[in-house]
Amino acid sequence: MTAPRLSGQFKAKPLRGAVLIPGDKSITHRAIILSALAKGRSRIQGYLPSEDCERTLAAFQSMRISIQKTNKSGKDLLEVEGKGLKGLTEPEDVIDCGNSGTTMRLMSGLLSGQSFFSVLTGDQSLRKRPMKRVIEPLRLMGAEISGRAEGTQAPLAISGKALKPVAYHLPIASAQVKSAILLAGLCTEGRTTVYEPGPSRDHTERMFEFFEVPFKKKGAALSVEGGGSFQARDINIPGDISSAAFFLVAGSIVPGSEIMLKNVGLNPSRTGVLEVLQKMGADIQIQPLSSSTNEPVADLIVRFAPLKATLIEGPLMTAVIDEFPILCVAAARAEGTTVFRDGGELRVKESDRIERMAEGLRGMGLDLETHSDGISIEGRADWKSTACKTDGDHRIAMSMTVAGLLTDGGNHVDDLKCINTSFPGFLTLLSQLAVT
Ligand code: S3P
């Protein structure tokens, strides 16, 4: 499939204008989950209507939670009628998580502590992704989960039951795994504690605090007192910085560009992409707004600027794990060789992101070297069009589309539909910014 509107005529046209960044994907999942488990009606404003989030929404609808899409005073809302921790009904069919690792991992925790049977499956990519990381700690809590490949891959069959609380040291910094355990803990009498080996996004913790769930963070220890009840809330979800990242890089590399990105969530566990781009010499201005639902928010202005190479490793690599594909595009334009290290997780995301970006950028004429846990990319300015494979990975599709802006004919991306996983409307927004 080609992106016709983005080919050829787009070459080096400056990108100018303002973009309202759509809702944060991670926060939308958590907002739906906590609202369904609260008591009463929560209204969620600014939610992300993407395929991944629709999977979480449909999962709760299949467990007889009423979720309505409404529009009040021009604002799209989700109205969720929460029935408390024990208010879910056994789903009649398997729960299809599609491409969404967050849906599958968070739901596996939550469903383990329910009193009914459920099955979680997903698309071809999700059925290959590692689930042992959630199954192992949940089994320590007494969960009965079985799955393919000796219980390590989906479909997962869960015989929900009363669990016992645990104190668990996470072997890897993962927001999905920590959230799976915390959600299982939320449904379990007593105190469940997760120790983090390093920081990962903290939206679950912030959402717990917002709903006044008994939750404490002390250093690396995160504890939840489960089994209680909490009340519905009105939630306002900020824009997703991982979606803003495509415009931050596009604006930085296309000469003459100036883009305003409105309503971007700036949770410190997510701002690694700003840190990296600023180290590379990007011109990004931050205009803070008031916080929303316990999450800081700002407008960002990005202007074209020459970029220079950098090194991304350790916790900074974890902080930009979702922005790796588009940061590879920035690296490909920067002066010098940019090195990414400590990103072994990139191999088990929606696709093997190291291989997919390496193949795509090589096709554009870049010199690069892959490592087991990263990549080294030598920047250059003379890019050529290529045809690239996404393996259905939304972030590869968007990154290679942005890279195509600076080629003669644009890139031919084999799957543009997968962009709807996280960012419906991306291609339209990008084409609206191109100044003729
Ligand atoms: C997410 C956590 C991260 C991230 C993913 C969304 C979340 O995954 O890459 O896109 O919403 O909890 P890990 O938990 O595997 O690091």
Residues whose N, C-alpha, C, O or C-beta is under 5 A from the ligand:
A	BS01	S3P	S26 T102 A173 S174 A175 Q176 V177 I321 D322
